[in-house]
Amino acid sequence: MIRTYLILALGVVSLSFAAIFIRMADAPPLVIAAYRLSLAALLISPVAWIRSGSELRRLAKNNLSMTLCSGAFLALHFVLWISSLSYTTVASSVVLVTSSPIFVAIASHFLFHEKLNRYAILGIVICLIGAVLIGYGDWMGGSKPFLGDMLAFFATLSVVGYLLIGRKLRQSTDLLSYSCLVYSSAALFLLLAVFTLNYRLFGYSTTTYLMFVLLALLPQILGHLSINWALGFLPAALVATAVLGEPVGATALAFVILNESPTFTQIGGGILILSGVFVAFRGSKSQLLA
């Protein structure tokens, strides 16, 4: 059990570094996203084919459209979220994206007729108040931070589609096989967009390429896989609560590494959003990361 908690903690810490690596990469958001997913797919694909080749072929054959759709949502999520970090602070962006379980609960209510208990409803209200507070504070600081908040918000909505499809596919597919195909399809969409829009993939600094590799290794592979692995051994509510440490860690790292201090409205709104997610997940078994 101690090993499970350590792996969960490692996953949360790894996720916390994502925004920092993105800020330190001197490349367009679309290129950063393409490298992150492409490298992650290249790293896990050999392992996935060796361990679960037959299941990968079955998943690709029977659920190709859903897998491609999930990959498209994931690709869109990363482009929007990475773009948001060019306009707003790490604190605002990461906290808003962390609110995705709230929107998963809302979508599940309307799509799958899952009931929202009183904790979920209260959590949704608290989250919305927190999001409005962050948006208001950033709007008062200028249109640029508010644009970043909007990009982060739409990144949250796009990841909801990814999570909902993932919850359906993961009922009959192991984590490694699902991640391999979804990362690969997301990378394909991103690379097509890079070539279509004439972005360059080469000619960046050594530091930028290092950030690409670190993004693929830490938050994408180690972070996501550790969190999902922990979901197999710990209650979803406990894992969801632990993941709320990501924006706290990201904000602390941004303060130390990027010298970026959150405002009072960002702190207050962040506390409300994280509290809302915590309240909503009391007794919940919703999936956190696909």
Residue pairs with C-beta under 8 A, 6 or more apart in sequence:
1 233
4 230
4 233
4 234
7 226
7 229
7 230
8 226
8 227
8 230
8 234
8 239
8 242
9 242
10 222
10 226
11 222
11 223
11 224
11 225
11 226
11 227
11 229
11 230
12 223
12 227
12 242
12 243
12 245
12 246
12 249
13 249
14 218
14 219
14 222
14 223
14 226
15 219
15 223
15 224
15 227
15 243
15 246
15 249
15 250
16 245
16 246
16 248
16 249
16 250
16 252
16 253
17 214
17 218
17 219
17 250
17 253
18 215
18 218
18 219
18 223
18 250
19 85
19 90
19 93
19 94
19 250
19 253
19 254
20 90
20 250
20 253
20 254
20 257
20 258
21 211
21 214
21 215
21 218
21 219
22 32
22 82
22 85
22 211
22 215
23 85
23 90
23 254
23 258
24 207
24 208
24 211
25 32
25 204
25 207
25 208
25 211
25 212
25 215
26 204
26 205
26 207
26 208
27 35
27 204
27 208
27 212
28 199
29 79
29 82
29 83
29 85
29 86
30 79
30 190
30 193
30 194
30 197
30 199
31 194
31 199
31 200
31 201
31 204
32 82
32 211
32 212
32 215
33 75
33 78
33 79
33 82
33 190
34 187
34 190
34 191
34 193
34 194
34 201
35 201
35 212
35 215
35 216
36 78
36 212
36 215
36 216
36 220
37 74
37 75
37 78
37 183
37 186
37 187
37 190
37 216
37 220
38 187
38 190
38 191
38 216
39 212
39 213
39 215
39 216
39 217
39 220
40 183
40 187
40 216
40 220
40 221
41 180
41 183
41 184
41 186
41 187
43 216
43 217
43 221
44 176
44 179
44 180
44 183
44 221
45 180
45 184
47 176
48 56
48 176
48 177
48 179
48 180
49 56
49 180
51 176
52 174
52 176
52 177
55 173
55 174
55 177
56 177
56 180
56 181
59 67
59 169
59 173
59 177
59 178
59 181
60 67
60 181
63 169
63 173
66 165
66 168
66 169
67 169
67 181
67 182
67 185
68 185
69 161
69 165
70 161
70 162
70 165
70 166
70 169
70 182
70 185
70 290
71 181
71 182
71 183
71 184
71 185
71 186
71 187
71 188
71 189
72 185
72 186
72 189
73 158
73 159
73 161
73 162
73 165
74 159
74 162
74 182
74 183
74 186
75 186
75 187
75 189
75 190
75 193
76 155
76 158
77 155
77 158
77 159
77 162
78 155
78 186
78 190
79 190
79 193
80 151
80 152
80 154
80 155
80 158
81 93
81 97
81 151
81 152
81 155
83 151
84 93
84 96
84 148
84 149
84 150
84 151
84 152
84 155
85 93
85 148
86 148
87 144
87 145
87 147
87 148
87 151
88 138
88 144
88 145
88 146
88 147
88 148
88 149
88 151
88 152
89 145
89 148
89 254
89 260
89 262
89 263
89 266
90 250
90 251
90 253
90 254
90 258
90 260
91 247
91 250
91 251
91 254
91 260
91 262
91 266
91 267
91 270
92 134
92 138
92 145
92 148
92 149
92 152
92 262
92 266
92 269
92 270
93 148
93 149
93 152
94 246
94 247
94 250
94 251
95 130
95 134
95 247
95 251
95 266
95 269
95 270
95 273
95 274
96 131
96 134
96 149
96 152
96 153
96 155
96 156
96 273
97 152
97 155
97 156
97 159
98 243
98 244
98 246
98 247
98 273
98 274
98 277
99 127
99 130
99 131
99 156
99 273
99 276
99 277
100 156
100 159
100 160
100 163
101 240
101 277
101 280
101 281
101 286
101 288
102 123
102 124
102 127
102 276
102 277
102 280
103 156
103 157
103 160
104 160
104 163
104 164
104 286
104 287
105 114
105 116
105 120
105 123
105 124
105 280
105 284
105 286
106 116
106 124
107 160
107 164
108 114
108 164
108 286
109 115
109 116
111 164
116 124
117 283
119 279
119 280
119 281
119 282
119 283
119 284
120 280
120 284
122 276
122 279
122 280
123 276
123 277
123 278
123 279
123 280
123 281
124 276
124 280
125 276
126 272
126 273
126 275
126 276
126 279
127 272
127 273
127 276
127 277
127 280
128 276
129 272
129 276
130 268
130 269
130 270
130 271
130 272
130 273
130 274
130 275
130 276
131 153
131 269
131 273
132 269
133 265
133 268
133 269
133 272
134 149
134 265
134 266
134 269
134 270
134 273
135 146
135 149
135 269
136 265
137 263
137 264
137 265
137 266
137 269
138 145
138 146
138 148
138 149
138 265
138 266
139 145
139 146
140 265
141 263
162 182
162 290
163 287
163 288
163 289
163 290
165 290
166 178
166 182
166 287
166 290
167 287
167 290
169 178
169 290
170 178
170 287
170 290
175 225
175 228
175 229
178 290
179 224
179 225
179 228
182 290
183 220
194 201
224 289
227 239
227 243
227 288
227 289
228 288
228 289
228 290
230 239
230 242
231 239
231 287
231 288
231 289
235 285
236 281
236 284
236 285
236 286
236 287
236 288
237 281
237 282
237 283
237 284
237 285
239 288
240 277
240 278
240 281
240 284
240 286
240 288
241 278
241 281
243 288
243 289
244 274
244 277
244 278
247 270
247 274
248 274
251 262
251 270
254 260
255 261
255 262
262 270
